[in-house]
Amino acid sequence: MKRVYLGKTRKIRSISIDSDIIIDIPALKVLQTKHNLTKEEERYFKRCEISLQTLSLAFASKVNLIGTEIVKKELSYFPILRSLYDRVFDKEIPLSSEVKRLAIMYMEKRKIKPADSFILASISVGKIDCFLSWDREHMVNAEVNKIVKEINKERNLPMPLIITPNDFLQRIILSPERTICFFRDPIPQKFHPRFYPSKQLL
């Protein structure tokens, strides 16, 4: 069989996710009960499905799911979301003094919201490989990536991959050993992993 070269890969061993992805899971259940969705609801329904696919893939792989105190706090006002947080994450990055110092550096360099700065600092200090979020305005954009990369380099911290679930799914394969391999560019759909929704999320 002819081997296909898809480009350089990056192994993803740990993932953290934003609160918006957690929120999408119960929202999907609600939308599934509705018959006549508006166009806006249809778009959100598709996003919720991608969030479920992303989390299900993480459960099916050998990746470590790591939470942050800030995301937990954001979800703690709603018992169903807090319960889902506890089921999703294996471990949690504490809000240490190092995380706080780094977050302040992010805020001083650019007007990043405090909560977002603490999340980005947590995943950087925790040396998380990948952070998933739908928030293109405040988190997943070139300017934020540039600032985080510059400051992390100064402090000898690794640069996490900050990406939306949709872009993430388009750039990964799941190896036979259940390792997630990330590619810089989108790969053909025939190589995309196939999996079923995790029972832990239903």
N, C-alpha and C positions, 0 to 999 in steps of 0.2 A: 504494500500500500504506500502511495506517495505521501510523504510528510508535507504539511503546509506550514510555512513560516508566517506567523502573524505579527512578529515584532518583539521587542524587548518587553519583559513582564516584570511585575512587582508583586511579590507574595504579600497577601493581606492576612496577617495573623491576629489582628485586633481591630474591632470596630466600635465606635460610639455613635449614637444617633441623637438628633434633636427632638424636642418635645412634639413638633408638628407631625412627625412620623408615627409616634405613639398615638396621638389623637386621631389619626386617620383610621386606625383599626376598628374602634367602636363606631366611628362615623360610617364606615363601609357597611356595617351590619344594618344601620338605620336606613341607608340609601337602598340597600337590597330589598327592603320591604315596600318601597315606593314603586308605583307603576308608571307614572308620567313625570319623568324628570325634566326639569328645565335644562337649557343648554349649559348654564353655569353648573348645575348639579351633575350633569353628564361629565363635564370636564373634571370636576372634583372626584366623581366616582372613579374615573380612570386613574387619577392620582392615588386615590386610596388603594386601588388594586395593586399599583406599583409598590406602594409602601408595604403591603402584605407580602408581595412576592420577595421584596428585599429582605424582610425579616425572616421569612420562611427559608430563604437561601442561607442566611446566617445560621439558622438552627440546623440546617442540613449539612453544614460544613464544619470544619474543625476550628473555625475562628472563635476568638474570645470576645464576648459582648461586654463592654465596660461602660458603666453609667457614670454620671457626674452629679454632684450634689445640687447644682443649679437646676438641671433638668428635673431632678426629683422634686425639688421645691416647687417648680412651676406646675407640676402635675399633682402635688399633694392636696390641692383644694378640691379635687374630684376623686373620690374613693376608687371608682372603676379604673381611672387612669393610673393612679398610684399602684393599684394591684397589678395592672399590666406591666408597669415599670419593674416591679419586683420579680415578675415571671420572666421578663426579657433579659435582664442583666445578671451576669455571673458575679461581677465585682463592681466596686465603685471607687472613683478617684476622690480622695478627701479634699476639702477646700483648705489646703495648707497655706502657710505663709509664703512659700515659693510661688504657689498658684496666684495668690493675691498680688504679689509684687509684679509678676509677669502681666497680669490683667491690667494693672495700672499703667504699665509701659505701653500696652496696646492702646489704651484709652488716650494716653498723652500723645501718641504718634498720630492717631486718627480718631475721629469722633465715632468710635464703635460703642454701641450701647453697653452699659455695665454688665448686664446679664450675659450678653454675647461674648464680651471680653473674658469673663470668668469661665465660660464654656471652652473657648478657644485656648485659654491658658491651661485649663484642666487637661485637655487632650494632649497638649504639647508637653506638659510636665509628666503626664502619665505615659508618654511615648506611644500613643495610639497611632496605628497605621492609617486609619481612615475615619473620617467624620462625615456622616450623612445628614443633609438638611435640605428642605425645600426653599429656604430663605435666601433667594438670590440677591435681595436688596441689601441685607446686612451681613450675610455670612459667606455665601458661595458666589464670590465675584473676584475679578483679577486684582482689584485694589486691596481687598482684605488679604488675599493670598500673598501679595507683595510685602505688606507690612509684617505679617506673621513670619514670613520667610526671613526677612531682614533681621528682625529682633531675635528670632530663634537661632539664627546663625551666630549672632553676637554672643549668645548665651550657651552655645554648643548644644542646642536642643534640636532634635529631628523635626523636619517639616511634615506634618500630617497631610494626607490627601483629603481635601475638603471638596465635596462633590454632591450633586443631587442624586437621589436613588435611581432616577431614570438614566442619567448619564453613566452611573456606576454599572447598572445591569447591562448596558450596551457595550461595556468594555471588559467584561470578565468571562472566564471559563472556570469550571469546577473540575479539578483533576480527579483521577480515579481514587486518589488518597484523600479526597474531599478537601483539598487545599484550594483557596480562592486565588487565582492569578489575574492580576489587573494589567490591562494594556492601555497605552497612552491614547490610542485612537479607537473608534468603534470597530468591532469585529463583525464578520458576517453572522447573520441571525442563526444559521445552522449550527454555529458553535456555542450559542447561548445555552446556559444550563437549564434543564427542565426539572421541575420539582413541584410538590403539592403543598398547599397551605399547611403550616404547622398546627398541630392540635393544641399547642401551648398558647396559640393566639386566638383560637375560636371559642 
